[in-house]
Amino acid sequence: MYANGGQTVIKRLIVFRYCLPYGGGSGMPCRACREFFMQLDLRNQNMEIMADYDSRETVTLGNLIPNWWGMERYEAQT
C-alpha cells in the first residue's frame, strides 16, 4: 500500500487468524502494528478494526491506543 502507492491512511482493517487468540474475536493487530499505523498517519486513529467477525463488532485504532504517546509530539509541531 505505502510502497507502491504512497498511501498512508487506512479506512478499515480485518485481521484473520487460523486459531483465535485467548478468547473470542477475529484477532487484533499486535502492539507494534498499532504503533506503526499511528506513526504512519494520525488519521489512522479513526481506522475501523473488526474485533469480532461473527457479530461484525468493530473498534477504532484510537480506542485501542488511548492517550497515544506520540500525540504530544504531533501537537507540538502544529
Helices and strands as residue ranges (DSSP letters): H 2-5, E 12-13, H 31-40, G 42-46, E 48-52, E 57-60, H 61-64, H 71-77
